[in-house]
């Protein structure tokens, strides 16, 4: 019994002599040696990759952004600044992307106008504001907006009103004001919005048609424009 207790006691902190320097378990030694690189499946040590240059980092950031959706030059520059890339490298990378067509603000603006008008029914005023927020040059944005003519804008406004009228409730006056407000928020000029709603109400029912007959679209548009100026 005493021998067993002695053996158990010998397993304490003083049971073994201190290790000599460098006399570490194999796991620790391997870990220390492996800090310089990773090991492959067969146990061979993989060399450490050299650090990436600032240009490489900037290009990778841009490509990740462009993989989500097309971006303007200004949008990419803003992201790179936030990532603390130097101005010189930003200019170098973005100039190169301009040259090879990876970024093209003119093409971006045309695609934006087409998709946002068709998908959200936005008019030129709202689209111009969105392009400005994305850093598109005013002249470039203007050229893109010219692809959306007045007839197409008016037709889209009427389609939006017709769709909303299917579930609209309230008096003709209440419906009229809500729909004109909806079109105004989408960037439609007062004249276009008022005429679209008036024409849609005139075709709805007798009560709405009677209300629509009393609307002077030109006079109301002038009043609205005066209030905004």
C-alpha positions as CSV (number, residue, x, y, z in Angstrom):
1,X,0.0,0.0,0.0
2,X,2.7,2.4,0.9
3,X,4.5,1.6,-2.3
4,X,1.4,2.4,-4.3
5,X,0.8,5.6,-2.5
6,X,4.4,6.6,-3.1
7,X,4.0,5.8,-6.8
8,X,0.9,8.0,-6.9
9,X,2.5,10.8,-5.0
10,X,5.4,10.6,-7.4
11,X,3.2,11.7,-10.2
12,X,3.0,15.2,-8.8
13,X,4.7,18.4,-10.0
14,X,8.1,17.1,-8.7
15,X,7.8,13.6,-10.0
16,X,9.9,14.3,-13.2
17,X,13.1,16.2,-13.6
18,X,13.0,19.6,-15.3
19,X,13.2,19.5,-19.1
20,X,16.3,20.6,-20.7
21,X,16.1,23.6,-23.0
22,X,14.7,22.6,-26.4
23,X,13.5,19.3,-25.0
24,X,9.8,19.9,-26.0
25,X,7.1,17.3,-26.9
26,X,7.0,16.4,-30.6
27,X,3.6,18.2,-31.0
28,X,4.9,21.5,-29.7
29,X,8.2,21.3,-31.6
30,X,6.3,20.5,-34.8
31,X,4.0,23.4,-34.1
32,X,6.9,25.7,-33.7
33,X,8.5,24.5,-36.8
34,X,5.2,24.9,-38.7
35,X,4.8,28.6,-38.0
36,X,6.7,29.4,-41.1
37,X,4.1,27.8,-43.4
38,X,1.3,25.3,-43.7
39,X,1.6,21.6,-44.2
40,X,0.2,19.7,-47.2
41,X,-1.8,16.5,-47.0
42,X,1.4,14.4,-47.2
43,X,3.0,16.3,-44.3
44,X,5.4,18.5,-46.4
45,X,5.7,22.1,-45.4
46,X,4.2,24.6,-47.8
47,X,6.2,27.7,-48.3
48,X,4.7,31.0,-47.1
49,X,3.3,33.2,-49.9
50,X,4.9,36.6,-50.1
51,X,2.7,39.6,-49.0
52,X,0.5,41.1,-51.8
53,X,1.3,44.5,-53.2
54,X,-1.1,47.3,-52.7
55,X,-2.0,47.2,-56.3
56,X,-2.9,43.5,-56.1
57,X,-5.0,44.2,-53.0
58,X,-6.8,47.0,-54.7
59,X,-7.6,44.9,-57.8
60,X,-9.0,42.1,-55.6
61,X,-11.2,44.6,-53.8
62,X,-12.5,46.0,-57.1
63,X,-13.2,42.6,-58.6
64,X,-15.2,41.5,-55.4
65,X,-17.3,44.7,-55.7
66,X,-17.9,44.2,-59.4
67,X,-18.9,40.5,-58.9
68,X,-21.9,41.8,-56.9
69,X,-23.1,44.3,-59.5
70,X,-21.6,46.8,-62.0
71,X,-20.0,49.9,-60.3
72,X,-19.1,53.3,-61.3
73,X,-15.5,54.6,-61.1
74,X,-16.6,56.8,-58.2
75,X,-18.2,54.0,-56.3
76,X,-15.0,51.8,-56.6
77,X,-12.8,54.8,-55.6
78,X,-14.9,55.3,-52.5
79,X,-14.5,51.7,-51.4
80,X,-10.8,51.8,-52.0
81,X,-10.4,55.0,-50.0
82,X,-12.3,53.3,-47.1
83,X,-9.8,50.4,-47.4
84,X,-7.0,52.9,-47.0
85,X,-5.5,52.3,-50.5
86,X,-3.3,55.2,-51.5
87,X,-4.5,57.8,-54.1
88,X,-1.8,56.9,-56.5
89,X,-2.7,53.2,-56.5
90,X,-6.4,54.0,-56.8
91,X,-5.8,56.1,-59.9
92,X,-3.5,53.5,-61.4
93,X,-5.9,50.6,-61.0
94,X,-9.0,52.5,-62.0
95,X,-7.3,54.0,-65.0
96,X,-6.3,50.6,-66.2
97,X,-9.9,49.3,-65.6
98,X,-11.2,52.2,-67.7
99,X,-8.8,51.3,-70.5
100,X,-9.8,47.7,-70.8
101,X,-13.5,48.4,-70.3
102,X,-14.0,46.7,-66.9
103,X,-15.6,49.9,-65.7
104,X,-17.6,52.1,-68.1
105,X,-19.7,54.9,-66.5
106,X,-21.5,55.6,-69.8
107,X,-22.6,51.9,-70.2
108,X,-23.4,51.8,-66.5
109,X,-25.7,54.9,-66.8
110,X,-27.6,53.5,-69.8
111,X,-28.2,50.2,-68.1
112,X,-29.2,51.9,-64.9
113,X,-31.8,54.1,-66.7
114,X,-33.3,51.2,-68.6
115,X,-33.5,48.8,-65.7
116,X,-34.8,51.3,-63.1
117,X,-37.4,52.8,-65.4
118,X,-38.7,49.4,-66.5
119,X,-38.4,47.7,-63.1
120,X,-39.4,50.6,-60.7
121,X,-41.1,53.0,-63.1
122,X,-38.8,55.8,-62.2
123,X,-38.8,59.0,-64.3
124,X,-35.9,61.0,-65.5
125,X,-35.7,63.3,-62.5
126,X,-35.4,60.4,-60.0
127,X,-33.0,58.6,-62.3
128,X,-30.8,61.7,-62.6
129,X,-30.6,61.9,-58.8
130,X,-29.6,58.3,-58.5
131,X,-26.9,58.6,-61.1
132,X,-25.6,61.7,-59.4
133,X,-25.4,59.8,-56.0
134,X,-23.3,57.1,-57.7
135,X,-20.8,59.6,-59.0
136,X,-21.8,59.6,-62.7
137,X,-20.7,62.8,-64.5
138,X,-23.7,65.1,-65.3
139,X,-22.9,65.0,-69.1
140,X,-22.7,61.2,-69.1
141,X,-25.9,60.9,-67.1
142,X,-27.7,63.4,-69.5
143,X,-26.8,61.3,-72.5
144,X,-28.2,58.2,-70.8
145,X,-31.4,59.9,-69.8
146,X,-32.0,61.0,-73.4
147,X,-32.7,57.4,-74.2
148,X,-35.9,57.8,-72.2
149,X,-38.3,60.0,-74.2
150,X,-41.4,61.9,-73.0
151,X,-43.9,59.5,-74.7
152,X,-42.3,56.5,-72.9
153,X,-42.3,58.3,-69.6
154,X,-46.0,59.3,-70.0
155,X,-46.9,55.7,-70.9
156,X,-45.1,54.3,-67.9
157,X,-46.9,56.9,-65.6
158,X,-50.3,55.8,-66.9
159,X,-49.4,52.1,-66.4
160,X,-48.4,52.8,-62.8
161,X,-51.7,54.6,-62.1
162,X,-53.8,51.9,-63.7
163,X,-52.1,49.2,-61.6
164,X,-52.6,51.2,-58.4
165,X,-56.3,52.0,-59.3
166,X,-57.2,48.3,-59.1
167,X,-56.9,48.3,-55.4
168,X,-57.4,52.1,-54.6
169,X,-60.1,53.1,-52.1
170,X,-61.5,56.4,-51.0
171,X,-63.2,59.3,-52.7
172,X,-62.0,60.3,-56.2
173,X,-60.3,63.4,-54.6
174,X,-58.4,61.2,-52.1
175,X,-57.4,58.7,-54.8
176,X,-56.3,61.5,-57.1
177,X,-54.0,63.1,-54.6
178,X,-52.5,59.8,-53.5
179,X,-51.7,58.8,-57.1
180,X,-50.3,62.1,-58.1
181,X,-48.1,62.0,-55.0
182,X,-46.9,58.5,-55.9
183,X,-45.8,59.6,-59.3
184,X,-44.1,62.7,-57.9
185,X,-42.0,60.5,-55.6
186,X,-40.9,58.6,-58.7
187,X,-39.7,61.8,-60.3
188,X,-42.6,62.5,-62.7
189,X,-43.2,66.2,-63.5
190,X,-46.4,67.7,-62.2
191,X,-48.0,67.9,-65.6
192,X,-47.3,64.3,-66.5
193,X,-48.5,63.0,-63.2
194,X,-51.8,65.0,-63.1
195,X,-52.7,64.1,-66.7
196,X,-52.0,60.4,-66.1
197,X,-54.2,60.3,-63.1
198,X,-57.0,62.4,-64.6
199,X,-57.1,60.2,-67.7
200,X,-57.2,57.0,-65.6
201,X,-60.0,58.3,-63.4
202,X,-62.0,59.4,-66.4
203,X,-62.0,55.8,-67.6
204,X,-62.7,54.2,-64.2
205,X,-66.4,54.9,-63.4
206,X,-69.1,57.6,-63.6
207,X,-68.2,59.2,-60.2
208,X,-64.5,59.3,-61.0
209,X,-65.1,60.5,-64.5
210,X,-67.2,63.4,-63.2
211,X,-64.4,64.4,-60.8
212,X,-61.8,64.1,-63.6
213,X,-63.8,66.4,-65.9
214,X,-63.4,69.2,-63.3
215,X,-59.6,68.9,-63.2
216,X,-57.7,71.5,-65.2
217,X,-54.4,69.6,-65.6
218,X,-52.4,72.5,-67.0
219,X,-53.5,75.0,-64.3
220,X,-52.8,72.5,-61.5
221,X,-49.4,71.7,-63.0
222,X,-48.5,75.4,-63.2
223,X,-49.6,75.9,-59.5
224,X,-47.5,72.9,-58.5
225,X,-44.4,74.2,-60.4
226,X,-44.8,77.7,-58.9
227,X,-44.9,76.2,-55.4
228,X,-41.6,74.3,-56.1
229,X,-39.8,77.3,-57.6
